[in-house]
Structures are given as structure tokens and as C-alpha cells.
């Protein structure tokens, strides 16, 4: 599933594939390891980017690999723009229509 963020209210920041076609879980696994599961599965893009709240989700000391991911992530997020009054869209990657179908798996 790929997510196109509009207002950010219906896309999970840490786990959905919304950031340059990938998830933060994939792009920054060392950072994700420092985020409690409760935050991973509930923090929306809108909530996370409001006052950089996502940085408060990260707990504990970061090693060199995590710091490198953090710097890269901050650079990417600095460029991000919401689309006000536009709902997030979630598309199934494995079909041309973007809609889920069990036939797409065969």
C-alpha cells in the first residue's frame, strides 16, 4: 500500500509508505527501533509534523547509524508540504487501478 498525503490525518507517520514511496520504518530502521510500538502504530503524519512532535517519539540514545538516519530524515521532512483540505489517499501498489483485489496477488 502506498499513501499519498494530503492533510496527513489518515496516514501513519512511522509505518505507512508515504515518504518518497517508502515508510520511515524501511528508510530509518535504527530510528524506528527507538520509538515505542504504541507511537509507531498511532502517530499520524499530521500529528508527527506539528511542531516536530515525531522527534519526541524517539527514546534512548542514538548510535552513529541512527544519527545518520535522523539527519537524512530531517532533511527530507523539511521539504514536505501538506495539501490542506485534501484527504490522504491509500493506493494498492500491485494493481493498475490502485484498488485492492485478491486477483492482483495471482
ABEGO torsion letter per residue (X at the ends): XBBBBBAGAABBAAABBABGGBBAAAABAAAAAABBAAAAAABBAAAAABGGAAAAABBEBBBAAAAAAAAAAAAAAAABBBBBGBBBBBBBAABAAGBBBAAAAX
